[in-house]
Amino acid sequence: MTTSNLDPKPSRRKQGRRIAWLAELIPHIFDRLLTRSGKLQLMLLMAVLLLLSVPLIITPLEIWQQGIVAVALVVLGWSVATIERKQTESRTSEYLHLFMVWLSLITTFRYLYYRTHYTLNLTSGWLDATFSVLLYGAELYAILTLALAFFQTLKLKERKPIDLANIPEDQWFNVDIYIPTYSEDVEIVRKTALGAIAIDYPCERKHVYILDDGRAEKFRDRRQALRQMCEELGCILLTRDTNDHAKAGNINTALRRTGGDLILILDCDHIPVRHFLKDTVGFFYNSKVSLVQTPHWFYNPDPFERNLKTGGKIPVGNELFYKVLQKGNDFWNAAFFCGSAAVVRKSHLLEVGGIAVETVTEDCHTSLRLHSLGYESVYYDKIMVAGLAPEKFSAYVGQQVRWARGMAQILRIENPLFNPKLKLSIAQRICYFSATSHFFYGFPRLMYALAPALFLVFGINPIRGLGLETLAYALPHFFISTYANYITYKSVRFSFWNEIYEFAMSFHAGVVTTLALLNPKLGSFNVTDKGLSVTKRSFDWASARGLAIVGAIVAASIVAVPIWLVVNPEATEAVLVNMFWSFFNLILIVSALIVAFEQPQLRRSHRLDRRLNAVIYSEGRSLHGKTVNISETGCQMILDSWASLVDEADLELIGDYGARAFIRGHIVRVVPMNDNQSILSIDFVSLTRAQLDALSIVMFSDVKEWYSQHRETIDDPMESMKFIATSLTRSLRKREAEPNTSTRVRKQIQAYAQIYWRGNFYPATALKISSRSLQLEMPFLTDWEDLKENQPLVGLLLSQAPDEALPKRLLAQVENVELLENHLVVELRFPEEVMQRQEDRINELMSSLS
């Protein structure tokens, strides 16, 4: 036998060719089936497939046969997911997803059929029966949610903007920009107003309005500050006499006082990019379009990202909604208004009576009414606002509670699934029902956590005959649905993170949705706090109390396992299954609890990963580079060449469309990258109002595409679970200081110096200088250790030559003295207390000394 016969590479190549052939074959089959098929045909095909699948759902099998089927199904699902991950064509991924949806529904309904007929424990006493029904109801809710999500994501609609260049400018719409505000910091509102003013649209066709609702006595000074801001920037301040209906009432009042054709609504912390209107207004030349919604995006870490220390590796909570679900809704003409970053046609809005005021999610409620009149919505998936996420977990909870209450109110008041008064298509009814029922996950999620603990701690058995047979039906349902979702979610929601989000909010969501169903008038609109800072570690016990109790019960169930195995060995199969289930739940619950363990913010302001062209002007030279990240207080930049720099210099930052900000910067450190490049850390110095405004435009408005528009990393289920399991150690670990490989930024000089100390002058040579420090070399002194230990304030005379008539006089403080052979190296710093008097002299010396 030759060595070539032993080489495994040919077989691997054949296997790769088979996978490629299969990947090409599947889309061709679907192409033939779905050519020219519209929404109605797609729904009919789904119904036929489900009907033909009935025998696969109800056919009984022996346990060993079901075990083989289970393994085969899991392997098939894994294979399809693997094939799809290697595809580059969206068409192929779409068809593979459709196949997996069909397969998932078969395995899910097969499990439900088995669960209904064989495992409901209704005959072992009222306690077992009660919890058996509760768990069964939780599973029904989960299956319904899964099916609704499958429907929403059958096809994702990708939009391209309508080019306004082909339309005469005199036919462009007049646009009013509304920025509703209540109690938020004026600086936050100012940045949004600056971005709105900078939007590239004809000035005579665009008007910016600040809608101030903070009429209370405690906000009087703030309102005056807003009025002054509007006068400075050229905005129009609109106020009203009451606060009726909160944000919705604020907007409705403005509708009667402004004259635009379209309205761009921005939350006061949502800074728009320059091209927002040119990318969205074109859709309104279709007269049936009422609404164009764009994604919400936040440039600061939310409590999940900060407290779990994900480092940006995990998609944030709203990416699934904006990257997948809204695109799916758009295919069915059911994309809905999200309260901000949206353009609305004013005439259509007035036709439905303005923004809905009956619920606290007035945005979704309004779009429901617009769709009911037969109007269309558009979802354009391009990030065009930069907003602030809630910094604290308590603020995040408040925001989510408002959404949960509002969606439950819509479901209770409007009943979008069955209400005959709503002129909605079947697809729209399903999409709205999915959206409004989503927040009812609270109690079902807790029931999943408590079910195994009820058995292990209290001896309550909600599942009859739990063991290998149940797993043979349950695991295919679990894995195939996971693989089906993986195809569409893999870049926007990593495995098991949905459970963490739901566990963290389970108690709050469960309570408010139940109350809203009983009485939709309960509750009031609450403004989400933005711009808060977290200065120290703390645990938000008030927000996490309920989940902590559940976590303790789940932990106790694991502790009880050895007792079960000793006392009741015949129940070993059920005990072990429940033990693994509890252990899985405990990992997720602990991670959800960590979200309430507030981690301090380490920066004065939030950093953006912006790649801006930058120029440093220093000593008559222009040095070009590019920022790595930037905030309103400083930046890091890569300098394209090595250069000797003084520690303060003028910096020019250039936006994507050419907007410029000129700033004075203090170069804190320089870190070498290679022979040609270095990274500079720069603090901005004494920014004026005009410089802050210019910087805000460059950072937030002059943006062609935000860096979060496309995520390169995709989900790896095993790595995701490993990352979740290590959440506790990450959150408890203190941040270690990075090794200092930087060099101090100072100008190399050779100048004459004299130190005045203890009534005597001592000659020295100045070697390095910056605006904050100086290094000298001087002859040996017998009492040099006193100089080092006492670190006295000393006088200095500095000049380029020893015979200079008027040397510069300065005060400096000794920081360190080092003895080298027969001379001393002295480090001095210029104290802040005297900098105001001698700063000009230092700057003059830095320019003149060489």
QUIZI-V344305 format. One line per field, one symbol per residue. phi: phi as a letter, one per 40 degrees, with the letter a starting at -180 (. if undefined). psi: psi as a letter, one per 30 degrees, with the letter a starting at -180 (. if undefined). Layout:
phi->???
psi->???
This chain:
phi->.ccccccccdcccccccccccccccdccccdccbdgcccccccccccccccccddccbccbccccccccccccccccccccccccccbcccccccccdcccccccccccccccccccbbcbbbbhccccccccccccccccccccccccdccbdaccbbbccccccbdccbcccbbbbbcabbcdccccdcccdccccdcaddcbbbbbcccbcccdcbccccccccccccccgcbcbbbcbbdgfccccccccdcbbbccbbcbbdcbbcccccdcccbcdcccccccbabbbccbbcbccdcccccfcggcbdcdccdcccbccccdcccfbcbcbgafbbbccccccccggccbcbcbccccccdcccccgcbbbbbcacbbbbbcdcbccccddccccccccccccccccfccbcccccbcdcccccccccccdcccdcdccccccdccdcccbgcbcbcgciccccccccddccccccccdccbcbbacdgccccdcccbdccccccccccccacccgbcbcccbgcbbbacabccccbdcccccccccccccccddcdcccbcccdccccccccccccccdcccccccccccccccbcaccbccbbcbbbbafgbbbcaaccaabcbiabacccacacbccbacbbbbccbhcbbbbcbbccabbcbacbbabbbbccbfccdccccccccccbbcbcaccccbbccbcbdcccccccccccccccccccccccbcbccaccbbbcabbbafgbcbcabcbaaacbaabbbaccbcbcccccccfccbcbbbacbccccbccbbbabcbabbcbfbabbbcbbccccbcccbccccccccccca
psi->klffffkfeeeeeeeeeeeeeeeeeeeeeeeeegkgkaeeeeeeeeeeeeeffeefefkklleeeeeeeeeeeeeeeeeeeeeefglfkfeeeeeeeeeeeeeeeeeefeeeeeeefffkigggleeeeefeeeeeeeeeeeeeeeeeeeeegekkkkkklkjfffkkffglkkkkjkikldglkeeeeeeeeeeeefkjkkefgkkkkjjkgiflefgeeeeeeeeeeeeefglkkkllflgkgbeeeeeeeeefflglelkjkklfgjjllegeeffeeffffjffkfkjkllkkkflkleeeeffhfggfkklefeeeffdeeeeeeeghgklkgflhkkkkeeeeeeggakkfflfifeeeeeeeeefgglllkjjikjgkjaklkeleeeeeeeeeeeeeeeeeeeeefifefjffjilleeeeeeeeeeffeggfdeeeeeeefeeeeefefgkjfjkhkaeeeefeeeeeeeeeeeeeeefffffjlkffeeeeeeegeeeeeeeeeeeeejffkllkkkkklglkjflklkieefgeeeeeeeeeeeeeeefeeeefeeiffgeeeeeeeeeeeeeeeeeeeeeefffjkkkkflelkkkikikkkkkjkhgljkkakkelkaffalklkkflklkklfklkkkkklegfkkkkkkkjjelkjkeaffllkkkkkkkhkleeeeeeeeeeefeikekkfgekkeklkjeeeeeeeefgeeeeefkkkkkkkjglkkjlkkljlklkkjkhglkkllkkekkafflkklkllkkehfeeeeefilkllkkklelfgkeilkklklkkekkkkjcglkjkkkljkefgeeegeeeeeeeeeek.
